[in-house]
Amino acid sequence: MRIERTKAKENQIPTRQYPSYTADGKVRRITLGKSSFTVPYRWTYYQYLILGVYTMVFSKEFLNDDNNDSVLRKMYKAHIDKVQSETSLFILTNADAYLIYLASDLEQLVAKNSLPEGIIKRLRSTNDGEMRGAIYEITMAAAVTRTGYKIDWLTEPSRPEFTAYGKEVLIDFEAKRRDRTGRINYDLEIEVRAIEKNLRKALKKKTMNQYVIFMDTDLPPGPAQKYNEIMEAMMKKIGLHEQKKIVVVTTNTGYEHDPTVTDFGKNSVAMYKSDDGVNLHEVKKIILQMHAKLPKDASSSGWPI
């Protein structure tokens, strides 16, 4: 995918719900939930996401501190350096898309006043696995709110990540990710055991509502070909059909690991449920909202700047 840095037409009509703003020809005053900040008037929506949203959530001091070992800050800095080194256009790779998806998800949760400080702290972590686990939780929470639910983050270790509620509907959600960052010698058997361990931990969470577990396996391209076979065997082994009101959604979104590839968005998704008649309709709607649709041309994204 190519992003061309050009000026947008002045008469474009916004098609997105966010952000809301006022403008005086020099800056745009952005309002997201209870937060507000300004960006240059001529910024494209893409610039606003990468520069504006990250600055709002993390602060300029955090993003520009070269002595800071935060994994996400290093990824952000590498992306900014790459963009600024190009004069007219650049190739949007998986690593770039990972940061843009996250910015869009952060935007969604800030607008809904649903981004707790605890998860922002985990995003600032120097531990790669902790940071990517937090990003996966944000991905799922943003998808849930895009579907129309409100969410309450739960802080007790024995409870799931958050509860979503709508009209006469309460659903508890857990989001876990098995991260393969930094492992050179990849042993599929070891990885499957680790994924199963994560799933068993999730099944022990205390919940009184319908329970949806999102489990990202982060399998590389080779093992992913056996994805469904591996997951089906695991669900039988743990006895999912004997559980009550549980849906397990397995995803495989590890496309961000290769900074040179541009096939982002590929994602193996499978759903498994207990045998007590749980309704998959709402879960399917949430899956469709995973990751906002990125504009092919940043200057024609529907934001009139």
C-alpha positions as CSV (number, residue, x, y, z in Angstrom):
1,M,0.0,0.0,0.0
2,R,1.2,3.5,-0.8
3,I,0.4,6.6,1.2
4,E,0.9,9.8,-0.8
5,R,1.4,13.0,1.1
6,T,-0.8,15.5,-0.7
7,K,-3.1,18.3,0.3
8,A,-6.7,17.2,0.7
9,K,-9.6,19.1,-1.0
10,E,-11.1,21.8,1.2
11,N,-14.7,20.6,0.6
12,Q,-14.3,17.0,1.7
13,I,-17.2,15.8,3.8
14,P,-16.3,13.9,7.0
15,T,-17.4,10.3,7.0
16,R,-16.0,9.3,10.4
17,Q,-17.7,9.8,13.8
18,Y,-14.3,10.9,15.2
19,P,-12.8,13.3,15.7
20,S,-15.0,16.3,16.3
21,Y,-13.2,19.6,16.0
22,T,-13.4,23.3,15.4
23,A,-10.9,25.2,13.2
24,D,-9.7,28.8,12.6
25,G,-7.6,28.2,9.6
26,K,-4.4,27.7,11.6
27,V,-5.2,24.9,13.9
28,R,-7.9,22.3,14.5
29,R,-9.1,21.9,18.1
30,I,-9.8,18.2,18.5
31,T,-12.3,16.9,21.1
32,L,-12.2,13.2,22.0
33,G,-14.4,12.3,25.0
34,K,-13.1,14.4,27.9
35,S,-9.8,15.1,26.1
36,S,-9.0,18.0,23.8
37,F,-5.8,19.1,21.9
38,T,-4.8,21.0,18.8
39,V,-3.2,20.0,15.6
40,P,-2.0,22.0,12.6
41,Y,-4.8,22.9,10.2
42,R,-3.2,21.2,7.2
43,W,-2.6,17.9,8.8
44,T,-4.1,14.9,7.1
45,Y,-6.0,12.3,9.1
46,Y,-3.0,10.0,8.9
47,Q,-0.8,12.7,10.4
48,Y,-3.3,13.3,13.1
49,L,-3.4,9.6,14.0
50,I,0.3,9.1,14.2
51,L,1.4,12.5,15.6
52,G,-1.7,13.8,17.3
53,V,-3.2,10.8,19.0
54,Y,0.1,9.4,20.2
55,T,1.2,12.8,21.6
56,M,-2.2,13.1,23.4
57,V,-2.0,9.7,25.0
58,F,1.7,9.5,25.8
59,S,3.0,13.1,25.8
60,K,5.8,14.7,23.6
61,E,8.3,14.2,26.4
62,F,7.8,10.4,26.5
63,L,7.9,10.0,22.7
64,N,11.0,12.2,22.2
65,D,13.1,10.8,25.1
66,D,15.9,8.9,23.4
67,N,16.9,7.5,26.8
68,N,13.5,5.8,27.2
69,D,13.6,2.1,26.5
70,S,9.9,1.7,26.0
71,V,9.3,-0.8,23.1
72,L,6.4,1.2,21.7
73,R,8.4,4.4,21.8
74,K,11.2,2.8,19.8
75,M,8.7,1.5,17.2
76,Y,7.1,4.9,17.0
77,K,10.4,6.7,16.6
78,A,11.5,4.3,13.8
79,H,8.3,4.9,12.0
80,I,8.6,8.7,12.3
81,D,12.2,8.7,11.1
82,K,11.2,6.6,8.1
83,V,8.3,8.9,7.1
84,Q,10.4,12.0,7.5
85,S,13.2,10.5,5.3
86,E,10.8,10.1,2.4
87,T,10.1,13.1,0.2
88,S,6.9,12.2,-1.7
89,L,5.6,8.8,-0.8
90,F,6.5,5.7,1.2
91,I,5.5,2.0,1.4
92,L,3.1,1.3,4.3
93,T,4.5,-2.0,5.8
94,N,3.1,-4.3,8.4
95,A,5.0,-2.5,11.2
96,D,3.6,0.8,10.1
97,A,0.1,-0.5,9.9
98,Y,0.5,-1.9,13.4
99,L,1.1,1.6,14.8
100,I,-1.7,3.1,12.8
101,Y,-4.2,0.5,13.9
102,L,-3.2,1.1,17.5
103,A,-3.6,4.9,17.1
104,S,-7.1,4.4,15.6
105,D,-8.1,2.0,18.5
106,L,-6.7,4.5,21.0
107,E,-8.7,7.3,19.4
108,Q,-11.9,5.1,19.7
109,L,-11.4,4.4,23.4
110,V,-10.4,7.9,24.3
111,A,-13.6,9.2,22.5
112,K,-15.6,6.7,24.6
113,N,-13.8,7.6,27.9
114,S,-12.8,4.0,28.0
115,L,-9.0,4.1,28.2
116,P,-7.8,3.5,31.8
117,E,-4.4,4.7,33.0
118,G,-3.4,1.2,33.9
119,I,-3.4,0.0,30.3
120,I,-1.5,3.1,29.1
121,K,1.2,2.3,31.7
122,R,1.5,-1.2,30.2
123,L,1.8,0.3,26.7
124,R,4.8,2.3,28.0
125,S,6.5,-0.9,29.2
126,T,10.1,-2.0,28.3
127,N,8.8,-5.6,28.1
128,D,7.8,-6.5,24.6
129,G,5.3,-9.2,25.6
130,E,3.5,-7.0,28.1
131,M,3.3,-4.1,25.6
132,R,1.9,-6.3,22.8
133,G,-0.6,-8.0,25.3
134,A,-1.9,-4.5,26.2
135,I,-2.3,-3.7,22.5
136,Y,-4.3,-6.8,21.9
137,E,-6.6,-5.9,24.8
138,I,-7.0,-2.4,23.3
139,T,-7.8,-3.9,19.9
140,M,-10.6,-6.0,21.3
141,A,-12.0,-3.3,23.6
142,A,-12.1,-0.9,20.6
143,A,-13.9,-3.5,18.5
144,V,-16.5,-4.0,21.2
145,T,-17.2,-0.3,21.6
146,R,-17.4,0.1,17.8
147,T,-20.2,-2.5,17.9
148,G,-22.2,-0.2,20.2
149,Y,-21.4,-1.6,23.6
150,K,-20.2,0.4,26.6
151,I,-17.4,-1.2,28.6
152,D,-16.2,-1.3,32.2
153,W,-12.6,-2.3,32.8
154,L,-12.2,-4.8,35.6
155,T,-9.2,-4.5,37.9
156,E,-9.5,-7.7,40.0
157,P,-6.9,-10.3,38.8
158,S,-9.6,-13.1,39.2
159,R,-12.0,-11.3,36.8
160,P,-11.9,-11.0,33.0
161,E,-10.4,-7.8,31.4
162,F,-13.7,-5.9,31.0
163,T,-17.5,-6.2,30.9
164,A,-19.5,-5.0,27.9
165,Y,-23.1,-4.0,28.3
166,G,-25.9,-3.0,25.9
167,K,-29.6,-3.4,25.9
168,E,-30.3,-6.3,28.2
169,V,-26.9,-7.8,27.3
170,L,-23.9,-8.4,29.6
171,I,-20.8,-10.0,28.2
172,D,-17.5,-10.5,30.0
173,F,-14.3,-10.4,27.8
174,E,-10.8,-11.7,28.3
175,A,-8.1,-11.0,25.8
176,K,-4.8,-12.9,25.8
177,R,-1.9,-13.0,23.3
178,R,1.0,-15.5,23.0
179,D,3.8,-13.3,21.7
180,R,6.7,-14.8,19.7
181,T,8.9,-11.7,19.6
182,G,12.6,-12.5,19.9
183,R,12.4,-16.3,19.6
184,I,14.6,-17.5,16.9
185,N,14.2,-21.3,17.3
186,Y,10.5,-21.8,16.8
187,D,9.1,-25.1,18.2
188,L,5.4,-25.5,17.3
189,E,4.8,-28.0,20.1
190,I,6.1,-25.7,22.7
191,E,4.0,-22.8,21.3
192,V,0.8,-24.8,21.3
193,R,1.4,-25.8,25.0
194,A,1.9,-22.1,25.9
195,I,-1.3,-21.2,24.1
196,E,-3.2,-23.9,25.9
197,K,-1.8,-22.7,29.2
198,N,-3.1,-19.2,28.5
199,L,-6.5,-20.5,27.6
200,R,-6.7,-22.5,30.8
201,K,-5.9,-19.4,32.8
202,A,-8.6,-17.5,31.0
203,L,-11.2,-20.3,31.7
204,K,-10.5,-19.9,35.5
205,K,-11.6,-16.3,35.6
206,K,-14.7,-15.6,37.7
207,T,-17.7,-14.6,35.6
208,M,-21.5,-14.6,35.9
209,N,-22.3,-13.5,32.4
210,Q,-21.8,-14.9,28.9
211,Y,-18.0,-15.1,28.6
212,V,-16.0,-14.4,25.4
213,I,-12.3,-15.2,25.4
214,F,-10.2,-13.7,22.6
215,M,-7.0,-15.7,22.2
216,D,-4.3,-14.5,19.8
217,T,-1.9,-17.4,18.9
218,D,0.7,-15.3,17.0
219,L,1.7,-18.3,14.9
220,P,4.2,-17.7,12.0
221,P,3.1,-18.4,8.4
222,G,4.2,-22.1,8.4
223,P,2.3,-23.3,11.5
224,A,-0.6,-21.1,10.6
225,Q,-1.4,-23.4,7.7
226,K,-2.4,-26.0,10.3
227,Y,-4.2,-23.4,12.4
228,N,-7.8,-24.8,12.5
229,E,-6.6,-28.4,13.1
230,I,-4.4,-27.3,16.0
231,M,-7.1,-25.2,17.6
232,E,-9.9,-27.8,17.3
233,A,-7.7,-30.4,19.0
234,M,-7.0,-28.0,21.8
235,M,-10.7,-27.2,22.4
236,K,-11.5,-30.9,22.6
237,K,-8.6,-31.4,25.0
238,I,-9.7,-28.7,27.5
239,G,-13.4,-29.9,27.2
240,L,-14.8,-26.6,26.0
241,H,-18.1,-28.2,25.1
242,E,-18.7,-29.0,28.8
243,Q,-18.3,-25.3,29.9
244,K,-21.2,-22.9,30.3
245,K,-21.9,-19.8,28.2
246,I,-18.4,-19.5,26.8
247,V,-17.2,-18.6,23.4
248,V,-13.5,-18.8,22.5
249,V,-12.4,-16.7,19.5
250,T,-8.9,-17.5,18.3
251,T,-7.1,-15.0,16.1
252,N,-3.6,-14.9,14.5
253,T,-2.6,-11.2,14.0
254,G,1.2,-11.4,14.2
255,Y,1.7,-9.6,10.9
256,E,3.6,-6.8,12.6
257,H,6.7,-8.9,13.1
258,D,8.1,-8.4,9.6
259,P,8.9,-4.7,9.0
260,T,9.2,-5.1,5.3
261,V,6.0,-7.0,4.3
262,T,2.9,-5.2,3.2
263,D,0.2,-7.9,3.5
264,F,-1.1,-6.6,6.8
265,G,-4.7,-7.4,7.7
266,K,-4.4,-11.1,7.2
267,N,-6.0,-12.8,10.2
268,S,-7.1,-16.3,10.8
269,V,-10.2,-16.3,12.9
270,A,-12.1,-19.3,14.4
271,M,-14.9,-19.5,16.9
272,Y,-15.6,-22.3,19.3
273,K,-18.4,-22.4,21.8
274,S,-19.8,-24.5,24.7
275,D,-22.8,-26.7,24.0
276,D,-25.4,-24.6,25.9
277,G,-26.8,-22.5,23.1
278,V,-24.8,-19.3,23.3
279,N,-25.6,-16.8,20.7
280,L,-22.7,-16.1,18.3
281,H,-24.4,-13.2,16.5
282,E,-23.0,-10.5,18.7
283,V,-19.5,-12.0,18.7
284,K,-19.5,-12.1,14.9
285,K,-20.3,-8.4,14.8
286,I,-17.4,-7.6,17.2
287,I,-15.0,-9.6,15.0
288,L,-15.9,-7.5,12.0
289,Q,-14.9,-4.4,13.9
290,M,-11.4,-5.6,14.7
291,H,-9.1,-2.9,13.4
292,A,-10.6,0.2,11.8
293,K,-10.5,0.3,8.0
294,L,-7.4,2.3,7.0
295,P,-7.7,4.8,4.2
296,K,-5.6,3.9,1.1
297,D,-4.8,7.6,0.7
298,A,-4.2,9.4,3.9
299,S,-5.3,12.7,2.4
300,S,-8.7,11.4,1.3
301,S,-9.7,9.5,4.5
302,G,-12.9,11.5,4.9
303,W,-11.3,14.1,7.3
304,P,-11.5,17.4,5.5
305,I,-7.9,18.7,6.0
